[in-house]
Structure formats: structure tokens, C-alpha cells
Amino acid sequence: MWCYNGVMGGVLGIPIVLDTNVLFEGMTRKDGASALIVDGWRSGVLNVGVCDALAYEYFDVLSRKLSPERWRQVQPALRELLLAARFVTVRFTWRPSSPDPGDEHVIDCAMNANAFLITWNVKDFRRAIEHLHLVVMTPPDYVYWVGSHLSATVD
């Protein structure tokens, strides 16, 4: 049984780390699992961990992929999300743990936060799943997991 003294405790208190693809989709689409997760982060219901490298990547990717006008609109929301996040200090690293070197800091953040990793690219994290026992889920799987565990606590 997982037990954390997170934002709300219980299932919602279990720390998560969002890969940039989840944040991007959650901030650019109004529906879907990624948007639901980002909304949960924004409202303080989810315990999201972010390290420096991941925060910089969020800014870098959003600033490059969004139009200048859309990026100006999104910046305040991104800052608000980062202020609501739990800062993760990366003290240990497990490199190499991914076939994509660009994912190493995401693994390091999740491992140092003792967090689930939420991503659309589960295949890039297979080695970390197998060797580090990192819990990795897609956004729909995570939303389903939270819902099933919340309903189990209500019953």
C-alpha cells in the first residue's frame, strides 16, 4: 500500500512526473486525459514533481512549438503550474536508462521524486521500467488508475 503525505494524501498524494508530451497536450487541448491531469495539477489536487531540467524543457518545447501569440497566452499558466509543483532535487542518476538520451532527466526526476511517470511514449522508458521498476503510465491509464482507486476507497 502506497502512503504519502502529499497534497491530499492517499491516491491523489502519490507523486507524479509529467513528461513534456503530456504537458504540451494538456495545455493545448481542452479535452482528453492529458488536459484532465493538467487541470488536476492546476487545481492542486495532484502532487506533481518537477526538477530544473524538466521545467526548462517545458519552457523550451512550448516556446518552440506554439505560435508566438499562443506562447504569450500560455506562459502565465505554465508559471502557475510550476509554482504549484513540488520541486525535485536530483541527487542520484541512473544513466543510461533510456534509448533516447533526451529522456534521462525525466527518469532522474521521477526516480528522485519516487513518483509515477506519466507519458505518451512508454516504449522509450522500457529499460527504466524493467531495471529500475519505475512506474510508467499513459495519461488515460493514469486517469483510469486514479478513478479505480478512488472508487475503491469510497465503496
Contact map, one row per residue, 1 for C-alpha under 8 A:
11100000000000000000000000000000000000000000000000000000000000000000000000000000000000000000000000000000000000000000000000000000000000000000000000000000000
11110000011001000000000000000000000000000000000000000000000000000000000000000000000000000000000000000000000000000000000000000000000000000000000000000000000
11111000110001000000000000000000000000000000000000000000000000000000000000000000000000000000000000000000000000000000000000000000000000000000000000000000000
01111100110011000000000000000000000000000000000000000000000000000000000000000000000000000000000000000000000000000000000000000000000000000000000000000000000
00111111110010000000000000000000000000000000000000000000000000000000000000000000000000000000000000000000000000000000000000000000000000000000000000000000000
00011111110111100000000000000000000000000000001000000000000000000000000000000000000000000000000000000000000000000000000000000000000000000000000000000000000
00001111100110000000000000000000000000000001111000000000000000000000000000000000000000000000000000000000000000000000000000000000000000000000000000000000000
00001111110110000000000000000000000000000000110000000000000000000000000000000000000000000000000000000000000000000000000000000000000000000000000000000000000
00111111111111000000000000000000000000000000000000000000000000000000000000000000000000000000000000000000000000000000000000000000000000000000000000000000000
01111101111111000000000000000000000000000000000000000000000000000000000000000000000000000000000000000000000000000000000000000000000000000000000000000000000
01000000111111000000000000000000000000000000000000000000000000000000000000000000000000000000000000000000000000000000000000000000000000000000000001001100000
00000111111111100000000000000000000000000000111000000000000000000000000000000000000000000000000000000000000000000000000000000000000000000000000001000000000
00011111111111100000000000000000000000000000011000000000000000000000000000000000000000000000000000000000000000000000000000000000000000000000000000000000000
01110100111111110000000000000000000000000000011000000000000000000000000000000000000000000000000000000000000000000011000000000000000000000000000000000000000
00000100000111111000000000000000000000000000011110000000000000000000000000000000000000000000000000000000000000001111000000000000000000000000000000000000000
00000000000001111100000000000000000000000000011110000000000000000000000000000000000000000000000000000000000001000011110000000000000000000000000000000000000
00000000000000111110000000000000000000000000000111000000000000000000000000000000000000000000000000000000010011000011110000000000000000000000000000000000000
00000000000000011111111000000000000000000000000110000000000000000000000000000000000000000000000000000000000000000000111000000000000000000000000000000000000
00000000000000001111111000000000000000000000000000000000000000000000000000000000000000000000000000000000010000000000111100000000000000000000000000000000000
00000000000000000111111100000000000000000000000000000100110010000000000000000000000000000000000000000000000000000000001000000000000000000000000000000000000
00000000000000000111111110000000000000000000000000000000000000000000000000000000000000000000000000000000000000000000001100000000000000000000000000000000000
00000000000000000111111111000000010000000000000000000000000000000000000000000000000000000000000000000000000000000000011100000000000000000010000000000000000
00000000000000000111111111100000010001000000000000000000010000000000000000000000000000000000000000000000000000000000000000000000000000000000000000000000000
00000000000000000001111111110000000000000000000000000000010001000000000000000000000000000000000000000000000000000000000000000000000000000000000000000000000
00000000000000000000111111111000011000000000000000000000000000000000000000000000000000000000000000000000000000000000000000000000000000000000000000000000000
00000000000000000000011111111111111111100000000000000000000000000000000000000000000000000000000000000000000000000000000000000000000000000000000000000000000
00000000000000000000001111111100001001000000000000000000000000000000000001000000000000000000000000000000000000000000000000000000000000000000000000000000000
00000000000000000000000111111100000000000000000000000000000000000000000000000000000000000000000000000000000000000000000000000000000000000000000000000000000
00000000000000000000000011111111001000000000000000000000000000000000000000000000000000000000000000000000000000000000000000000000000000000000000000000000000
00000000000000000000000001111111001000000000000000000000000000000000000000000000000000000000000000000000000000000000000000000000000000000000000000000000000
00000000000000000000000001001111111100000000000000000000000000000000000000000000000000000000000000000000000000000000000000000000000000000000000000000000000
00000000000000000000000001001111111100000000000000000000000000000000000000000000000000000000000000000000000000000000000000000000000000000001000000000000000
00000000000000000000000001000011111110000000000000000000000000000000000000000000000000000000000000000000000000000000000000000000000000000011001000000000000
00000000000000000000011011000011111111000000000000000000000000000000000000000000000000000000000000000000000000000000000000000000000000000011000000000000000
00000000000000000000000011101111111111100000000000000000000000000000000000000000000000000000000000000000000000000000000000000000000000000000000000000000000
00000000000000000000000001000011111111110000000000000000000000000000000000000000000000000000000000000000000000000000000000000000000000000000000000000000000
00000000000000000000000001000000111111111000010000000000000000000000000000000000000000000000000000000000000000000000000000000000000000000010001000000000000
00000000000000000000001001100000011111111100000000000000000000000000000000000000000000000000000000000000000000000000000000000000000000000000000000000000000
00000000000000000000000001000000001111111110000000000000000000000000000000000000000000000000000000000000000000000000000000000000000000000000000000000000000
00000000000000000000000000000000000111111111110000000000000000000000000000000000000000000000000000000000000000000000000000000000000000000000000000000000000
00000000000000000000000000000000000011111111111100000000000000000000000000000000100110000000000000000000000000000000000000000000000000000000000000000000000
00000000000000000000000000000000000001111111100000000000000000000000000000000001100100000000000000000000000000000000000000000000000000000000000000000000000
00000000000000000000000000000000000000111111110000000000000000000000000000000000000000000000000000000000000000000000000000000000000000000000000000000000000
00000010000000000000000000000000000000011111111000000000000000000000000000000000000100000000000000000000000000000000000000000000000000000000000000000000000
00000011000100000000000000000000000000011111111000000000000000000000000000000000000000000000000000000000000000000000000000000000000000000000000000000000000
00000011000111110000000000000000000010011011111100000000000000000000000000000000000000000000000000000000000000000000000000000000000000000000000000000000000
00000110000111110000000000000000000000001001111110000000000000000000000000000000000011000000000000000000000000000000000000000000000000000000000000000000000
00000000000000111100000000000000000000001000011111000000000000000000000000000000000011000000000000000000000000000000000000000000000000000000000000000000000
00000000000000111100000000000000000000000000001111100000000000000000000000000000000011110000000000000000000011001010000000000000000000000000000000000000000
00000000000000001000000000000000000000000000000111110110000000000000000000000000010011110000000000000000000010000000000000000000000000000000000000000000000
00000000000000000000000000000000000000000000000011111110000000000000000000000000000000111100000000000000000010000000000000000000000000000000000000000000000
00000000000000000000000000000000000000000000000001111111000000000000000000000000000000110000000000000000000000000000000000000000000000000000000000000000000
00000000000000000000000000000000000000000000000000111111100000000000000000000000000000000000000000000000100000000000000000000000000000000000000000000000000
00000000000000000001000000000000000000000000000001111111110000000000000000000000000000000000000000000000110010000000000000000000000000000000000000000000000
00000000000000000000000000000000000000000000000001111111111000000000000000000000010000000000000000000000000000000000000000000000000000000000000000000000000
00000000000000000000000000000000000000000000000000011111111100000000000000000000000000000000000000000000000000000000000000000000000000000000000000000000000
00000000000000000001000000000000000000000000000000001111111110000000000000000000000000000000000000000000000000000000000000000000000000000000000000000000000
00000000000000000001001100000000000000000000000000000111111111000000000000000000000000000000000000000000000000000000000000000000000000000000000000000000000
00000000000000000000000000000000000000000000000000000011111111100000000000000000000000000000000000000000000000000000000000000000000000000000000000000000000
00000000000000000000000000000000000000000000000000000001111111110000000000000000000000000000000000000000000000000000000000000000000000000000000000000000000
00000000000000000001000000000000000000000000000000000000111111111000000000000000000000000000000000000000000000000000000000000000000000000000000000000000000
00000000000000000000000100000000000000000000000000000000011111111100001000000000000000000000000000000000000000000000000000000000000000000000000000000000000
00000000000000000000000000000000000000000000000000000000001111111111001000000000000000000000000000000000000000000000000000000000000000000000000000000000000
00000000000000000000000000000000000000000000000000000000000111111110000000000000000000000000000000000000000000000000000000000000000000000000000000000000000
00000000000000000000000000000000000000000000000000000000000011111110000000000000000000000000000000000000000000000000000000000000000000000000000000000000000
00000000000000000000000000000000000000000000000000000000000001111111111000000000000000000000000000000000000000000000000000000000000000000000000000000000000
00000000000000000000000000000000000000000000000000000000000000111111111000000000000000000000000000000000000000000000000000000000000000000000000000000000000
00000000000000000000000000000000000000000000000000000000000000100111111100000000000000000000000000000000000000000000000000000000000000000000000000000000000
00000000000000000000000000000000000000000000000000000000000000000111111110000000000000000000000000000000000000000000000000000000000000000000000000000000000
00000000000000000000000000000000000000000000000000000000000000000111111111000000000000000000000000000000000000000000000000000000000000000000000000000000000
00000000000000000000000000000000000000000000000000000000000001100111111111100000000000000000000000000000000000000000000000000000000000000000000000000000000
00000000000000000000000000000000000000000000000000000000000000000001111111110000000000000000000000000000000000000000000000000000000000000000000000000000000
00000000000000000000000000000000000000000000000000000000000000000000111111111000000000000000000000000000000000000000000000000000000000000000000000000000000
00000000000000000000000000100000000000000000000000000000000000000000011111111100000000000000000000000000000000000000000000000000000000000000000000000000000
00000000000000000000000000000000000000000000000000000000000000000000001111111110000000000000000000000000000000000000000000000000000000000000000000000000000
00000000000000000000000000000000000000000000000000000000000000000000000111111111000000000000000000000000000000000000000000000000000000000000000000000000000
00000000000000000000000000000000000000000000000000000000000000000000000011111111100000000000000000000000000000000000000000000000000000000000000000000000000
00000000000000000000000000000000000000000000000000000000000000000000000001111111110000000000000000000000000000000000000000000000000000000000000000000000000
00000000000000000000000000000000000000000000000000000000000000000000000000111111111000000000000000000000000000000000000000000000000000000000000000000000000
00000000000000000000000000000000000000000100000000000000000000000000000000011111111100000000000000000000000000000000000000000000000000000000000000000000000
00000000000000000000000000000000000000001100000000000000000000000000000000001111111110000000000000000000000000000000000000000000000000000000000000000000000
00000000000000000000000000000000000000000000000001000010000000000000000000000111111110000000000000000000000000000000000000000000000000000000000000000000000
00000000000000000000000000000000000000000000000000000000000000000000000000000011111110000000000000000000000000000000000000000000000000000000000000000000000
00000000000000000000000000000000000000001101000000000000000000000000000000000001111111000000000000000000000000000000000000000000000000000000000000000000000
00000000000000000000000000000000000000001000001111000000000000000000000000000000111111100000000000000000000000000000000000000000000000000000000000000000000
00000000000000000000000000000000000000000000001111000000000000000000000000000000000111110000000000000000000000000000000000000000000000000000000000000000000
00000000000000000000000000000000000000000000000011110000000000000000000000000000000011111000000000000000000000000000000000000000000000000000000000000000000
00000000000000000000000000000000000000000000000011110000000000000000000000000000000001111100000000000000000010011000000000000000000000000000000000000000000
00000000000000000000000000000000000000000000000000100000000000000000000000000000000000111110000000000000000010010000000000000000000000000000000000000000000
00000000000000000000000000000000000000000000000000100000000000000000000000000000000000011111100000000000000110010000000000000000000000000000000000000000000
00000000000000000000000000000000000000000000000000000000000000000000000000000000000000001111100000000000000000010000000000000000000000000000000000000000000
00000000000000000000000000000000000000000000000000000000000000000000000000000000000000000111110000000000000100010000000000000000000000000000000000000000000
00000000000000000000000000000000000000000000000000000000000000000000000000000000000000000111111000000000000100000000000000000000000000000000000000000000000
00000000000000000000000000000000000000000000000000000000000000000000000000000000000000000001111110000000001100000000000000000000000000000000000000000000000
00000000000000000000000000000000000000000000000000000000000000000000000000000000000000000000111111000001000000000000000000000000000000000000000000000000000
00000000000000000000000000000000000000000000000000000000000000000000000000000000000000000000011111101001000000000000000000000000000000000000000000000000000
00000000000000000000000000000000000000000000000000000000000000000000000000000000000000000000011111100001001000000000000000001011000000000000000000000000000
00000000000000000000000000000000000000000000000000000000000000000000000000000000000000000000001111111011000000000000000000011111000000000000000000000000000
00000000000000000000000000000000000000000000000000000000000000000000000000000000000000000000000111111000000000000000000000011000000000000000000000000000000
00000000000000000000000000000000000000000000000000000000000000000000000000000000000000000000000001111111000000000000000000010000000000000000000000000000000
00000000000000000000000000000000000000000000000000000000000000000000000000000000000000000000000101111111000000000000000000000000000000000000000000000000000
00000000000000000000000000000000000000000000000000000000000000000000000000000000000000000000000000011111100000000000000000000000000000000000000000000000000
00000000000000000000000000000000000000000000000000000000000000000000000000000000000000000000000001011111111000000000000000010000000000000000000000000000000
00000000000000000000000000000000000000000000000000000000000000000000000000000000000000000000001111011111111100000000000000000000000000000000000000000000000
00000000000000000000000000000000000000000000000000001100000000000000000000000000000000000000000000000111111110000000000000000000000000000000000000000000000
00000000000000001010000000000000000000000000000000000100000000000000000000000000000000000000000000000011111111000000000000000000000000000000000000000000000
00000000000000000000000000000000000000000000000000000000000000000000000000000000000000000000010010000011111111100000100000000001000000000000000000000000000
00000000000000000000000000000000000000000000000000000000000000000000000000000000000000000101110000000001111111110000000000000000000000000000000000000000000
00000000000000001000000000000000000000000000000011100100000000000000000000000000000000011100000000000000111111111000000000000000000000000000000000000000000
00000000000000011000000000000000000000000000000010000000000000000000000000000000000000000000000000000000011111111111100000000000000001000000000000000000000
00000000000000000000000000000000000000000000000000000000000000000000000000000000000000000000000000000000001111111110000000000000000001000000000000000000000
00000000000000000000000000000000000000000000000000000000000000000000000000000000000000011111000000000000000111111110000000000000000000000000000000000000000
00000000000000100000000000000000000000000000000010000000000000000000000000000000000000010000000000000000000011111110000000000000000000000000000000000000000
00000000000000100000000000000000000000000000000000000000000000000000000000000000000000000000000000000000000001111111000000000000000000000000000000000000000
00000000000001111000000000000000000000000000000010000000000000000000000000000000000000000000000000000000000001111111100000000000000000100000000000000000000
00000000000001111000000000000000000000000000000000000000000000000000000000000000000000000000000000000000000001000111110000000000000001111000000000000000000
00000000000000011110000000000000000000000000000000000000000000000000000000000000000000000000000000000000001001000011111000000000000001111000000000000000000
00000000000000011110010000000000000000000000000000000000000000000000000000000000000000000000000000000000000000000001111100000000000000011110010000000000000
00000000000000000111110000000000000000000000000000000000000000000000000000000000000000000000000000000000000000000000111111000000000000011110000000000000000
00000000000000000010110000000000000000000000000000000000000000000000000000000000000000000000000000000000000000000000011111000000000000001110000000000000000
00000000000000000000000000000000000000000000000000000000000000000000000000000000000000000000000000000000000000000000001111111000000000000100000000000000000
00000000000000000000000000000000000000000000000000000000000000000000000000000000000000000000000000000000000000000000001111111100000000011100000000000000000
00000000000000000000000000000000000000000000000000000000000000000000000000000000000000000000000000000000000000000000000011111100000000000000000000000000000
00000000000000000000000000000000000000000000000000000000000000000000000000000000000000000000000001110010000000000000000011111110000000000000000000000000000
00000000000000000000000000000000000000000000000000000000000000000000000000000000000000000000000011100000000000000000000011111111100000010000000000000000000
00000000000000000000000000000000000000000000000000000000000000000000000000000000000000000000000001000000000000000000000001111111110000000000000000000000000
00000000000000000000000000000000000000000000000000000000000000000000000000000000000000000000000011000000000000000000000000011111111100000000000000000000000
00000000000000000000000000000000000000000000000000000000000000000000000000000000000000000000000011000000001000000000000000001111111111000000000000000000000
00000000000000000000000000000000000000000000000000000000000000000000000000000000000000000000000000000000000000000000000000001111111111110000000000000000000
00000000000000000000000000000000000000000000000000000000000000000000000000000000000000000000000000000000000000000000000000000111111111000000000000000000000
00000000000000000000000000000000000000000000000000000000000000000000000000000000000000000000000000000000000000000000000000000011111110000000000000000000000
00000000000000000000000000000000000000000000000000000000000000000000000000000000000000000000000000000000000000000000000000000011111111000000000000000000000
00000000000000000000000000000000000000000000000000000000000000000000000000000000000000000000000000000000000000000000000000000001111111100000000000000000000
00000000000000000000000000000000000000000000000000000000000000000000000000000000000000000000000000000000000001100001100000000001110111110000000000000000000
00000000000000000000000000000000000000000000000000000000000000000000000000000000000000000000000000000000000000000011100000000000100011111000000000000000000
00000000000000000000000000000000000000000000000000000000000000000000000000000000000000000000000000000000000000000001111001001000100001111100000000000000000
00000000000000000000000000000000000000000000000000000000000000000000000000000000000000000000000000000000000000000001111101000000000000111110110000000000000
00000000000000000000000000000000000000000000000000000000000000000000000000000000000000000000000000000000000000000000011111000000000000011111110000000000000
00000000000000000000010000000000110010000000000000000000000000000000000000000000000000000000000000000000000000000000011100000000000000001111111000000000000
00000000000000000000000000000001110000000000000000000000000000000000000000000000000000000000000000000000000000000000000000000000000000000111111100000000000
00000000000000000000000000000000000000000000000000000000000000000000000000000000000000000000000000000000000000000000000000000000000000001111111110000000000
00000000000000000000000000000000000000000000000000000000000000000000000000000000000000000000000000000000000000000000010000000000000000001111111111000000000
00000000000000000000000000000000100010000000000000000000000000000000000000000000000000000000000000000000000000000000000000000000000000000011111111100000000
00000000000000000000000000000000000000000000000000000000000000000000000000000000000000000000000000000000000000000000000000000000000000000001111111110000000
00000000000000000000000000000000000000000000000000000000000000000000000000000000000000000000000000000000000000000000000000000000000000000000111111111000000
00000000001100000000000000000000000000000000000000000000000000000000000000000000000000000000000000000000000000000000000000000000000000000000011111111100000
00000000000000000000000000000000000000000000000000000000000000000000000000000000000000000000000000000000000000000000000000000000000000000000001111111110000
00000000000000000000000000000000000000000000000000000000000000000000000000000000000000000000000000000000000000000000000000000000000000000000000111111111000
00000000001000000000000000000000000000000000000000000000000000000000000000000000000000000000000000000000000000000000000000000000000000000000000011111111100
00000000001000000000000000000000000000000000000000000000000000000000000000000000000000000000000000000000000000000000000000000000000000000000000001111111110
00000000000000000000000000000000000000000000000000000000000000000000000000000000000000000000000000000000000000000000000000000000000000000000000000111111111
00000000000000000000000000000000000000000000000000000000000000000000000000000000000000000000000000000000000000000000000000000000000000000000000000011111111
00000000000000000000000000000000000000000000000000000000000000000000000000000000000000000000000000000000000000000000000000000000000000000000000000001111111
00000000000000000000000000000000000000000000000000000000000000000000000000000000000000000000000000000000000000000000000000000000000000000000000000000111111
00000000000000000000000000000000000000000000000000000000000000000000000000000000000000000000000000000000000000000000000000000000000000000000000000000011111
